[in-house]
Amino acid sequence: MAVSIDDFHNIEIRVGRIVSAEDIPAARNPMYRLVVSFGPEMTKQCVAGIKNFYSKEELPGRLVIAVVNLQPKSVAGVVSECMLLASYDDTRLALLVPDKEMNPGVKVG
């Protein structure tokens, strides 16, 4: 399926900084509830299936790339308001991150 450039422009992607990570005991798959700051004006909650690849202790403070204008969705009883971007294959997952220090909230395009 091809995505038009207009459709792509409707996706809001920003740099965020993970504030906290907590286990979601009710989740069927290993997941975290993350709080991600996108600058002083925007903090969002995210449900992320990255528990098999990252410990919750190593996540706070990390910069990430996320889609921030998704429709909120309840996952395992927790509302997810954004989606972290990652690359993955059958055995590995890597969060997408800026290659330089960037301020949370900066747009990605």
C-alpha positions as CSV (number, residue, x, y, z in Angstrom):
1,M,0.0,0.0,0.0
2,A,1.4,3.4,-1.0
3,V,1.1,6.3,1.4
4,S,0.7,9.7,-0.2
5,I,3.0,12.6,0.9
6,D,-0.2,14.3,2.3
7,D,-0.9,11.2,4.5
8,F,2.7,11.2,5.7
9,H,2.5,14.9,6.7
10,N,-0.5,14.0,8.9
11,I,1.7,11.7,11.1
12,E,3.3,13.7,13.9
13,I,6.6,12.2,14.9
14,R,8.6,13.8,17.7
15,V,11.7,13.2,19.9
16,G,10.7,12.2,23.4
17,R,12.5,11.4,26.7
18,I,11.3,8.5,28.7
19,V,10.4,9.7,32.2
20,S,9.4,6.4,33.8
21,A,8.8,2.7,33.1
22,E,6.5,0.3,35.0
23,D,5.5,-3.3,34.5
24,I,1.9,-4.0,33.3
25,P,1.0,-7.2,35.3
26,A,-2.3,-7.7,33.5
27,A,-0.7,-7.8,30.0
28,R,-0.7,-11.2,28.2
29,N,2.6,-10.2,26.5
30,P,5.6,-8.6,28.3
31,M,4.9,-4.9,28.3
32,Y,5.8,-1.6,30.0
33,R,3.7,1.4,30.8
34,L,6.0,4.3,29.9
35,V,5.6,8.0,30.6
36,V,7.3,10.0,27.8
37,S,8.0,13.7,27.8
38,F,7.8,15.6,24.5
39,G,8.8,18.9,26.1
40,P,7.2,21.1,28.8
41,E,3.8,21.2,27.0
42,M,3.3,17.5,26.3
43,T,3.7,14.3,28.3
44,K,2.1,11.1,27.1
45,Q,1.6,7.5,28.3
46,C,2.7,4.7,26.1
47,V,2.2,0.9,26.2
48,A,5.3,-0.7,24.7
49,G,6.0,-4.4,24.1
50,I,9.8,-4.0,24.7
51,K,10.1,-5.7,28.0
52,N,12.1,-8.7,26.5
53,F,14.7,-6.3,25.1
54,Y,15.1,-3.5,27.7
55,S,15.0,-3.5,31.5
56,K,12.8,-0.9,33.1
57,E,15.8,0.5,34.9
58,E,17.7,1.4,31.7
59,L,14.7,3.2,30.0
60,P,14.2,6.4,32.1
61,G,16.2,9.3,30.6
62,R,16.6,7.7,27.1
63,L,15.6,9.7,24.1
64,V,13.2,8.0,21.7
65,I,11.3,8.7,18.5
66,A,7.5,8.4,18.7
67,V,4.3,9.0,16.8
68,V,2.4,11.4,19.1
69,N,-1.0,11.9,17.3
70,L,-2.4,8.4,17.3
71,Q,-5.9,7.8,18.6
72,P,-5.6,6.6,22.2
73,K,-6.1,2.9,22.7
74,S,-6.5,0.8,25.8
75,V,-4.0,-2.1,26.0
76,A,-4.2,-4.4,29.0
77,G,-6.3,-1.8,30.8
78,V,-3.8,1.0,30.2
79,V,-4.4,3.8,27.8
80,S,-1.7,4.2,25.2
81,E,-1.4,7.7,23.7
82,C,1.7,7.4,21.5
83,M,3.9,4.8,19.8
84,L,7.6,4.4,20.0
85,L,9.3,3.6,16.8
86,A,11.8,0.6,16.6
87,S,13.5,-1.7,14.2
88,Y,13.2,-5.4,14.8
89,D,13.6,-8.9,13.4
90,D,12.9,-12.4,14.8
91,T,15.3,-12.1,17.7
92,R,16.2,-8.4,18.3
93,L,14.5,-5.0,18.8
94,A,16.2,-1.6,18.8
95,L,14.4,1.6,19.7
96,L,14.9,4.4,17.1
97,V,16.8,7.3,18.7
98,P,18.3,10.5,17.4
99,D,22.0,10.2,16.8
100,K,22.7,13.5,18.6
101,E,21.2,15.0,21.8
102,M,18.0,16.7,20.8
103,N,15.4,18.5,22.9
104,P,12.2,16.5,23.7
105,G,9.4,17.8,21.5
106,V,11.5,18.4,18.4
107,K,9.7,17.3,15.2
108,V,11.0,14.4,13.1
109,G,10.4,14.5,9.4
